[in-house]
Amino acid sequence: MHPTIQEASKRTLVGEKQDTSHRHRQRQIRKADRQHTRERKRQK
């Protein structure tokens, strides 16, 4: 049984959503890491 076009598009949409959320999480982690290093430099 072939999945309908609607189901296929839904699946790709979900995949894109997960991808963007993952990218957003990575960006937030990087930002937090940068702030952490800045605070560490200030302590020295």
Secondary structure as UniProt FT lines:
FT   HELIX           5..43
//
